[in-house]
């Protein structure tokens, strides 16, 4: 009996060691395949969306191209939603996530994060003539938000009882609910709100309450030190040479914050 338990323990250790080695060699596998598989959002302009020719476009798409260029590989863009981007990473459907990914304690339990490569803020946005100065005033109002997003978690923590939070599976559903007047306000990122104001001016998206600042990170699987070092190196290099700042100004409309 003891021998059986001992052998079973060795098997578990062997499996764990094999898993660690496989994950630790992801960067090597990427370079051998010659392809970097990147999860991107296609429903979150200006970070990721379908361009006029229906091909992926946006800030994150351009940054993914930079990452592949610096790695010396081809780029494979894999469309995901906010809800399934982590499962795609964990099940090896992609190598990394470059998809307006915020960092929180729950996500940090299952994936690792790079250094930040941009920063926006999350807020509650609504019509120009609406009044909303404190979280207490959310009571009785309907607010749409994308399920499981960082703004969803922050909104849930700040909203008092009596606030009607309507959660949607993707950003298109969240924003459509606002523009079709199913809800009074929408919780989203500042840059997304600004971009939509240009495209759909009939219902204004004015910042009413700031939820929090949100840096954006590249997401990768746990225990991948070589890949993490490579991604951080790319971020540092593109910050220093001005390339990342140029992308920030092009897509987000402002320079990179000092100290980011």
Phi and psi in degrees as GROMACS dihedral restraints (atoms count N, CA, C in turn):
[ dihedral_restraints ]
;  ai    aj    ak    al  type     phi  dphi    fc
    3     4     5     6     1   -63.0    20    10
    4     5     6     7     1   -39.7    20    10
    6     7     8     9     1   -62.3    20    10
    7     8     9    10     1   -40.6    20    10
    9    10    11    12     1   -61.7    20    10
   10    11    12    13     1   -44.8    20    10
   12    13    14    15     1   -64.3    20    10
   13    14    15    16     1   -37.6    20    10
   15    16    17    18     1   -64.5    20    10
   16    17    18    19     1   -45.4    20    10
   18    19    20    21     1   -65.2    20    10
   19    20    21    22     1   -38.1    20    10
   21    22    23    24     1   -63.5    20    10
   22    23    24    25     1   -38.7    20    10
   24    25    26    27     1   -63.8    20    10
   25    26    27    28     1   -41.2    20    10
   27    28    29    30     1   -62.3    20    10
   28    29    30    31     1   -38.2    20    10
   30    31    32    33     1   -63.2    20    10
   31    32    33    34     1   -42.0    20    10
   33    34    35    36     1   -63.2    20    10
   34    35    36    37     1   -44.0    20    10
   36    37    38    39     1   -62.7    20    10
   37    38    39    40     1   -40.3    20    10
   39    40    41    42     1   -64.4    20    10
   40    41    42    43     1   -43.1    20    10
   42    43    44    45     1   -62.4    20    10
   43    44    45    46     1   -43.3    20    10
   45    46    47    48     1   -63.0    20    10
   46    47    48    49     1   -43.0    20    10
   48    49    50    51     1   -64.2    20    10
   49    50    51    52     1   -41.7    20    10
   51    52    53    54     1   -62.3    20    10
   52    53    54    55     1   -44.6    20    10
   54    55    56    57     1   -61.0    20    10
   55    56    57    58     1   -43.4    20    10
   57    58    59    60     1   -63.1    20    10
   58    59    60    61     1   -44.7    20    10
   60    61    62    63     1   -61.9    20    10
   61    62    63    64     1   -43.7    20    10
   63    64    65    66     1   -61.4    20    10
   64    65    66    67     1   -43.1    20    10
   66    67    68    69     1   -71.7    20    10
   67    68    69    70     1   -37.6    20    10
   69    70    71    72     1   -65.8    20    10
   70    71    72    73     1   -21.6    20    10
   72    73    74    75     1   -97.6    20    10
   73    74    75    76     1    14.6    20    10
   75    76    77    78     1   -59.8    20    10
   76    77    78    79     1   -42.1    20    10
   78    79    80    81     1   -59.9    20    10
   79    80    81    82     1   -42.8    20    10
   81    82    83    84     1   -62.9    20    10
   82    83    84    85     1   -40.2    20    10
   84    85    86    87     1   -64.5    20    10
   85    86    87    88     1   -39.9    20    10
   87    88    89    90     1   -60.1    20    10
   88    89    90    91     1   -46.1    20    10
   90    91    92    93     1   -69.5    20    10
   91    92    93    94     1   -35.7    20    10
   93    94    95    96     1   -67.1    20    10
   94    95    96    97     1   -39.6    20    10
   96    97    98    99     1   -73.9    20    10
   97    98    99   100     1   -26.0    20    10
   99   100   101   102     1    75.9    20    10
  100   101   102   103     1    18.0    20    10
  102   103   104   105     1  -139.3    20    10
  103   104   105   106     1   131.4    20    10
  105   106   107   108     1  -104.1    20    10
  106   107   108   109     1   117.3    20    10
  108   109   110   111     1   -94.1    20    10
  109   110   111   112     1   118.4    20    10
  111   112   113   114     1  -121.1    20    10
  112   113   114   115     1   127.7    20    10
  114   115   116   117     1   -79.9    20    10
  115   116   117   118     1   128.5    20    10
  117   118   119   120     1  -133.1    20    10
  118   119   120   121     1   153.0    20    10
  120   121   122   123     1   -85.9    20    10
  121   122   123   124     1   143.9    20    10
  123   124   125   126     1  -117.1    20    10
  124   125   126   127     1    12.3    20    10
  126   127   128   129     1  -130.4    20    10
  127   128   129   130     1    28.1    20    10
  129   130   131   132     1  -138.7    20    10
  130   131   132   133     1    66.1    20    10
  132   133   134   135     1   -66.5    20    10
  133   134   135   136     1   147.9    20    10
  135   136   137   138     1   -92.0    20    10
  136   137   138   139     1    14.7    20    10
  138   139   140   141     1   -77.3    20    10
  139   140   141   142     1   -44.3    20    10
  141   142   143   144     1  -155.2    20    10
  142   143   144   145     1   128.0    20    10
  144   145   146   147     1  -163.7    20    10
  145   146   147   148     1   168.3    20    10
  147   148   149   150     1   -85.8    20    10
  148   149   150   151     1   121.6    20    10
  150   151   152   153     1   -74.1    20    10
  151   152   153   154     1  -177.0    20    10
  153   154   155   156     1   -55.6    20    10
  154   155   156   157     1   -32.3    20    10
  156   157   158   159     1   -94.7    20    10
  157   158   159   160     1    12.2    20    10
  159   160   161   162     1    70.9    20    10
  160   161   162   163     1     7.9    20    10
  162   163   164   165     1   -88.6    20    10
  163   164   165   166     1   153.1    20    10
  165   166   167   168     1   -60.4    20    10
  166   167   168   169     1   140.4    20    10
  168   169   170   171     1  -145.5    20    10
  169   170   171   172     1   164.9    20    10
  171   172   173   174     1   127.6    20    10
  172   173   174   175     1   176.6    20    10
  174   175   176   177     1   -58.7    20    10
  175   176   177   178     1   -50.0    20    10
  177   178   179   180     1   -66.6    20    10
  178   179   180   181     1   -33.9    20    10
  180   181   182   183     1   -64.9    20    10
  181   182   183   184     1   -44.4    20    10
  183   184   185   186     1   -65.9    20    10
  184   185   186   187     1   -36.8    20    10
  186   187   188   189     1   -69.1    20    10
  187   188   189   190     1   -35.9    20    10
  189   190   191   192     1   -62.2    20    10
  190   191   192   193     1   -39.1    20    10
  192   193   194   195     1   -62.7    20    10
  193   194   195   196     1   -40.6    20    10
  195   196   197   198     1   -62.0    20    10
  196   197   198   199     1   -43.7    20    10
  198   199   200   201     1   -60.9    20    10
  199   200   201   202     1   -46.1    20    10
  201   202   203   204     1   -64.2    20    10
  202   203   204   205     1   -39.4    20    10
  204   205   206   207     1   -61.5    20    10
  205   206   207   208     1   -44.8    20    10
  207   208   209   210     1   -68.9    20    10
  208   209   210   211     1   -29.4    20    10
  210   211   212   213     1   -81.4    20    10
  211   212   213   214     1   -14.7    20    10
  213   214   215   216     1    75.3    20    10
  214   215   216   217     1    33.5    20    10
  216   217   218   219     1  -125.2    20    10
  217   218   219   220     1   168.7    20    10
  219   220   221   222     1   -77.2    20    10
  220   221   222   223     1   164.8    20    10
  222   223   224   225     1  -116.3    20    10
  223   224   225   226     1   130.0    20    10
  225   226   227   228     1  -116.2    20    10
  226   227   228   229     1   113.0    20    10
  228   229   230   231     1   -89.3    20    10
  229   230   231   232     1   128.3    20    10
  231   232   233   234     1  -116.6    20    10
  232   233   234   235     1   109.3    20    10
  234   235   236   237     1   -65.4    20    10
  235   236   237   238     1   134.7    20    10
  237   238   239   240     1  -137.5    20    10
  238   239   240   241     1   173.1    20    10
  240   241   242   243     1  -111.3    20    10
  241   242   243   244     1   170.9    20    10
  243   244   245   246     1   -59.1    20    10
  244   245   246   247     1   -32.5    20    10
  246   247   248   249     1   -78.4    20    10
  247   248   249   250     1   -33.4    20    10
  249   250   251   252     1  -105.8    20    10
  250   251   252   253     1     2.8    20    10
  252   253   254   255     1   -65.8    20    10
  253   254   255   256     1   -38.3    20    10
  255   256   257   258     1   -68.2    20    10
  256   257   258   259     1   -45.8    20    10
  258   259   260   261     1   -58.4    20    10
  259   260   261   262     1   -36.6    20    10
  261   262   263   264     1   -62.1    20    10
  262   263   264   265     1   -40.0    20    10
  264   265   266   267     1   -68.5    20    10
  265   266   267   268     1   -46.2    20    10
  267   268   269   270     1   -67.3    20    10
  268   269   270   271     1   -27.3    20    10
  270   271   272   273     1   -98.5    20    10
  271   272   273   274     1    15.3    20    10
  273   274   275   276     1    64.6    20    10
  274   275   276   277     1    28.7    20    10
  276   277   278   279     1   -81.3    20    10
  277   278   279   280     1   -20.2    20    10
  279   280   281   282     1  -139.1    20    10
  280   281   282   283     1   163.2    20    10
  282   283   284   285     1   -91.1    20    10
  283   284   285   286     1   -37.7    20    10
  285   286   287   288     1  -145.7    20    10
  286   287   288   289     1   164.1    20    10
  288   289   290   291     1  -111.7    20    10
  289   290   291   292     1   124.1    20    10
  291   292   293   294     1  -123.5    20    10
  292   293   294   295     1    83.9    20    10
  294   295   296   297     1  -149.5    20    10
  295   296   297   298     1    59.7    20    10
  297   298   299   300     1    46.9    20    10
  298   299   300   301     1    51.7    20    10
  300   301   302   303     1   -93.4    20    10
  301   302   303   304     1   116.8    20    10
  303   304   305   306     1   -87.7    20    10
  304   305   306   307     1   165.3    20    10
  306   307   308   309     1  -112.6    20    10
  307   308   309   310     1   132.5    20    10
  309   310   311   312     1  -146.3    20    10
  310   311   312   313     1   170.8    20    10
  312   313   314   315     1   -62.5    20    10
  313   314   315   316     1   -38.9    20    10
  315   316   317   318     1   -65.6    20    10
  316   317   318   319     1   -44.3    20    10
  318   319   320   321     1   -66.1    20    10
  319   320   321   322     1   -36.7    20    10
  321   322   323   324     1   -65.9    20    10
  322   323   324   325     1   -16.5    20    10
  324   325   326   327     1   -72.5    20    10
  325   326   327   328     1   -26.7    20    10
  327   328   329   330     1  -117.8    20    10
  328   329   330   331     1   -18.6    20    10
  330   331   332   333     1  -136.6    20    10
  331   332   333   334     1   166.9    20    10
  333   334   335   336     1  -106.4    20    10
  334   335   336   337     1   163.2    20    10
  336   337   338   339     1  -127.7    20    10
  337   338   339   340     1   146.2    20    10
  339   340   341   342     1   -78.0    20    10
  340   341   342   343     1  -175.3    20    10
  342   343   344   345     1   -66.6    20    10
  343   344   345   346     1   156.5    20    10
  345   346   347   348     1   -68.8    20    10
  346   347   348   349     1   145.5    20    10
  348   349   350   351     1  -119.8    20    10
  349   350   351   352     1    -2.1    20    10
  351   352   353   354     1  -160.3    20    10
  352   353   354   355     1   169.8    20    10
  354   355   356   357     1  -147.4    20    10
  355   356   357   358     1   130.8    20    10
  357   358   359   360     1  -127.9    20    10
  358   359   360   361     1  -166.9    20    10
  360   361   362   363     1  -133.6    20    10
  361   362   363   364     1   149.1    20    10
  363   364   365   366     1   -93.6    20    10
  364   365   366   367     1   143.9    20    10
  366   367   368   369     1  -154.5    20    10
  367   368   369   370     1   176.5    20    10
  369   370   371   372     1  -104.5    20    10
  370   371   372   373     1   125.2    20    10
  372   373   374   375     1  -118.7    20    10
  373   374   375   376     1   148.7    20    10
  375   376   377   378     1  -160.9    20    10
  376   377   378   379     1  -173.3    20    10
  378   379   380   381     1   -62.2    20    10
  379   380   381   382     1   155.0    20    10
  381   382   383   384     1   -59.9    20    10
  382   383   384   385     1   -38.3    20    10
  384   385   386   387     1   -88.6    20    10
  385   386   387   388     1     7.4    20    10
  387   388   389   390     1   -85.9    20    10
  388   389   390   391     1   151.1    20    10
  390   391   392   393     1  -113.0    20    10
  391   392   393   394     1   124.4    20    10
  393   394   395   396     1  -158.4    20    10
  394   395   396   397     1    96.7    20    10
  396   397   398   399     1  -108.4    20    10
  397   398   399   400     1   -24.1    20    10
  399   400   401   402     1  -137.9    20    10
  400   401   402   403     1   157.9    20    10
  402   403   404   405     1   -57.5    20    10
  403   404   405   406     1   -30.6    20    10
  405   406   407   408     1   -59.9    20    10
  406   407   408   409     1   -27.6    20    10
  408   409   410   411     1   -78.7    20    10
  409   410   411   412     1    -1.3    20    10
  411   412   413   414     1   -74.3    20    10
  412   413   414   415     1   -19.5    20    10
  414   415   416   417     1   -58.4    20    10
  415   416   417   418     1   129.4    20    10
  417   418   419   420     1    88.0    20    10
  418   419   420   421     1    -5.9    20    10
  420   421   422   423     1  -101.2    20    10
  421   422   423   424     1   151.9    20    10
  423   424   425   426     1  -100.1    20    10
  424   425   426   427     1   130.9    20    10
  426   427   428   429     1  -130.6    20    10
  427   428   429   430     1   130.8    20    10
  429   430   431   432     1   -96.8    20    10
  430   431   432   433     1   146.7    20    10
  432   433   434   435     1  -156.6    20    10
  433   434   435   436     1   153.3    20    10
  435   436   437   438     1   -81.6    20    10
  436   437   438   439     1   126.0    20    10
  438   439   440   441     1   -57.9    20    10
  439   440   441   442     1   131.1    20    10
  441   442   443   444     1    80.3    20    10
  442   443   444   445     1    -2.4    20    10
  444   445   446   447     1   -74.4    20    10
  445   446   447   448     1   165.7    20    10
  447   448   449   450     1   -64.0    20    10
  448   449   450   451     1   -33.8    20    10
  450   451   452   453     1   -69.5    20    10
  451   452   453   454     1   -30.0    20    10
  453   454   455   456     1   -64.1    20    10
  454   455   456   457     1   -46.8    20    10
  456   457   458   459     1   -63.7    20    10
  457   458   459   460     1   -43.0    20    10
  459   460   461   462     1   -69.5    20    10
  460   461   462   463     1   -40.2    20    10
  462   463   464   465     1   -63.6    20    10
  463   464   465   466     1   -42.9    20    10
  465   466   467   468     1   -59.9    20    10
  466   467   468   469     1   -35.6    20    10
  468   469   470   471     1   -74.6    20    10
  469   470   471   472     1   -32.3    20    10
  471   472   473   474     1   -95.0    20    10
  472   473   474   475     1   -23.2    20    10
  474   475   476   477     1   -75.4    20    10
  475   476   477   478     1   128.8    20    10
  477   478   479   480     1   -74.9    20    10
  478   479   480   481     1   164.0    20    10
  480   481   482   483     1   -57.3    20    10
  481   482   483   484     1   139.9    20    10
  483   484   485   486     1   102.2    20    10
  484   485   486   487     1    -8.2    20    10
  486   487   488   489     1   -82.5    20    10
  487   488   489   490     1   132.7    20    10
  489   490   491   492     1   -94.8    20    10
  490   491   492   493     1   102.6    20    10
  492   493   494   495     1   -97.0    20    10
  493   494   495   496     1   119.9    20    10
  495   496   497   498     1  -105.3    20    10
  496   497   498   499     1   113.8    20    10
  498   499   500   501     1   -99.3    20    10
  499   500   501   502     1   136.8    20    10
  501   502   503   504     1  -123.3    20    10
  502   503   504   505     1   155.8    20    10
  504   505   506   507     1   -75.2    20    10
  505   506   507   508     1   -21.7    20    10
  507   508   509   510     1  -145.6    20    10
  508   509   510   511     1   171.4    20    10
  510   511   512   513     1   -68.4    20    10
  511   512   513   514     1   -31.6    20    10
  513   514   515   516     1   -60.7    20    10
  514   515   516   517     1   -43.9    20    10
  516   517   518   519     1   -64.9    20    10
  517   518   519   520     1   -41.5    20    10
  519   520   521   522     1   -60.2    20    10
  520   521   522   523     1   -47.6    20    10
  522   523   524   525     1   -76.0    20    10
  523   524   525   526     1   -36.2    20    10
  525   526   527   528     1   -61.3    20    10
  526   527   528   529     1   -36.9    20    10
  528   529   530   531     1   -61.0    20    10
  529   530   531   532     1   -36.4    20    10
  531   532   533   534     1   -72.5    20    10
  532   533   534   535     1   -48.2    20    10
  534   535   536   537     1   -68.8    20    10
  535   536   537   538     1   -25.2    20    10
  537   538   539   540     1   -90.4    20    10
  538   539   540   541     1     4.7    20    10
  540   541   542   543     1    65.5    20    10
  541   542   543   544     1    28.0    20    10
  543   544   545   546     1   -74.0    20    10
  544   545   546   547     1   -24.7    20    10
  546   547   548   549     1  -130.2    20    10
  547   548   549   550     1   164.7    20    10
  549   550   551   552     1   -87.8    20    10
  550   551   552   553     1   -34.5    20    10
  552   553   554   555     1  -138.3    20    10
  553   554   555   556     1   166.6    20    10
  555   556   557   558     1  -134.3    20    10
  556   557   558   559     1   139.2    20    10
  558   559   560   561     1  -100.1    20    10
  559   560   561   562     1   119.6    20    10
  561   562   563   564     1  -158.5    20    10
  562   563   564   565     1  -174.4    20    10
  564   565   566   567     1   -83.4    20    10
  565   566   567   568     1   152.2    20    10
  567   568   569   570     1   -62.2    20    10
  568   569   570   571     1   -39.5    20    10
  570   571   572   573     1   -70.8    20    10
  571   572   573   574     1   -38.3    20    10
  573   574   575   576     1   -61.2    20    10
  574   575   576   577     1   -44.4    20    10
  576   577   578   579     1   -61.8    20    10
  577   578   579   580     1   -43.7    20    10
  579   580   581   582     1   -63.2    20    10
  580   581   582   583     1   -42.8    20    10
  582   583   584   585     1   -63.9    20    10
  583   584   585   586     1   -40.8    20    10
  585   586   587   588     1   -69.6    20    10
  586   587   588   589     1   -30.8    20    10
  588   589   590   591     1   -59.6    20    10
  589   590   591   592     1   -35.1    20    10
  591   592   593   594     1   -72.4    20    10
  592   593   594   595     1   -34.7    20    10
  594   595   596   597     1   -90.1    20    10
  595   596   597   598     1   -31.3    20    10
  597   598   599   600     1  -133.8    20    10
  598   599   600   601     1    70.8    20    10
  600   601   602   603     1   -74.4    20    10
  601   602   603   604     1    -5.9    20    10
  603   604   605   606     1   -67.0    20    10
  604   605   606   607     1   -29.3    20    10
  606   607   608   609     1  -126.4    20    10
  607   608   609   610     1   109.2    20    10
  609   610   611   612     1   -64.4    20    10
  610   611   612   613     1   152.4    20    10
  612   613   614   615     1  -121.6    20    10
  613   614   615   616     1    86.8    20    10
  615   616   617   618     1  -100.1    20    10
  616   617   618   619     1   136.0    20    10
  618   619   620   621     1   -64.1    20    10
  619   620   621   622     1   125.1    20    10
  621   622   623   624     1  -111.9    20    10
  622   623   624   625     1   -43.0    20    10
  624   625   626   627     1  -140.6    20    10
  625   626   627   628     1   130.3    20    10
  627   628   629   630     1   -82.5    20    10
  628   629   630   631     1   130.2    20    10
  630   631   632   633     1   -88.6    20    10
  631   632   633   634     1   -56.1    20    10
  633   634   635   636     1  -170.0    20    10
  634   635   636   637     1   162.3    20    10
  636   637   638   639     1   -76.8    20    10
  637   638   639   640     1   144.2    20    10
  639   640   641   642     1  -136.7    20    10
  640   641   642   643     1   102.6    20    10
  642   643   644   645     1   -69.6    20    10
  643   644   645   646     1   155.4    20    10
  645   646   647   648     1  -110.7    20    10
  646   647   648   649     1   144.4    20    10
  648   649   650   651     1  -130.9    20    10
  649   650   651   652     1   157.7    20    10
  651   652   653   654     1   -85.4    20    10
  652   653   654   655     1   133.0    20    10
  654   655   656   657     1  -100.9    20    10
  655   656   657   658     1   140.5    20    10
  657   658   659   660     1  -146.6    20    10
  658   659   660   661     1   164.1    20    10
  660   661   662   663     1   -67.2    20    10
  661   662   663   664     1   158.6    20    10
  663   664   665   666     1   -62.8    20    10
  664   665   666   667     1   152.5    20    10
  666   667   668   669     1    59.9    20    10
  667   668   669   670     1    48.9    20    10
  669   670   671   672     1  -127.0    20    10
  670   671   672   673     1    66.7    20    10
  672   673   674   675     1   -60.8    20    10
  673   674   675   676     1   -38.0    20    10
  675   676   677   678     1   -66.9    20    10
  676   677   678   679     1   -43.7    20    10
  678   679   680   681     1   -67.2    20    10
  679   680   681   682     1   -40.8    20    10
  681   682   683   684     1   -61.2    20    10
  682   683   684   685     1   -43.9    20    10
  684   685   686   687     1   -63.0    20    10
  685   686   687   688     1   -39.3    20    10
  687   688   689   690     1   -65.2    20    10
  688   689   690   691     1   -46.5    20    10
  690   691   692   693     1   -63.6    20    10
  691   692   693   694     1   -44.7    20    10
  693   694   695   696     1   -62.8    20    10
  694   695   696   697     1   -36.1    20    10
  696   697   698   699     1   -62.9    20    10
  697   698   699   700     1   -40.7    20    10
  699   700   701   702     1   -64.8    20    10
  700   701   702   703     1   -43.2    20    10
  702   703   704   705     1   -62.2    20    10
  703   704   705   706     1   -46.0    20    10
  705   706   707   708     1   -63.5    20    10
  706   707   708   709     1   -42.4    20    10
  708   709   710   711     1   -64.4    20    10
  709   710   711   712     1   -45.1    20    10
  711   712   713   714     1   -73.6    20    10
  712   713   714   715     1   -22.3    20    10
  714   715   716   717     1   -70.9    20    10
  715   716   717   718     1   -45.3    20    10
  717   718   719   720     1   -68.1    20    10
  718   719   720   721     1   -39.1    20    10
  720   721   722   723     1   -86.1    20    10
  721   722   723   724     1    -0.5    20    10
  723   724   725   726     1    87.8    20    10
  724   725   726   727     1    -5.9    20    10
  726   727   728   729     1   -62.9    20    10
  727   728   729   730     1   -44.2    20    10
  729   730   731   732     1   -67.6    20    10
  730   731   732   733     1   -36.8    20    10
  732   733   734   735     1   -64.4    20    10
  733   734   735   736     1   -38.8    20    10
  735   736   737   738     1   -62.7    20    10
  736   737   738   739     1   -41.0    20    10
  738   739   740   741     1   -65.6    20    10
  739   740   741   742     1   -39.4    20    10
  741   742   743   744     1   -61.8    20    10
  742   743   744   745     1   -45.3    20    10
  744   745   746   747     1   -67.8    20    10
  745   746   747   748     1   -38.1    20    10
  747   748   749   750     1   -63.9    20    10
  748   749   750   751     1   -47.8    20    10
  750   751   752   753     1   -98.0    20    10
  751   752   753   754     1   -34.0    20    10
  753   754   755   756     1  -100.2    20    10
  754   755   756   757     1   -16.8    20    10
  756   757   758   759     1    86.7    20    10
  757   758   759   760     1     9.9    20    10
  759   760   761   762     1  -153.3    20    10
  760   761   762   763     1   157.6    20    10
  762   763   764   765     1   -71.7    20    10
  763   764   765   766     1   163.4    20    10
  765   766   767   768     1   -59.8    20    10
  766   767   768   769     1   136.7    20    10
  768   769   770   771     1   -60.4    20    10
  769   770   771   772     1   143.2    20    10
  771   772   773   774     1   -62.7    20    10
  772   773   774   775     1   138.2    20    10
  774   775   776   777     1    86.9    20    10
  775   776   777   778     1    -3.8    20    10
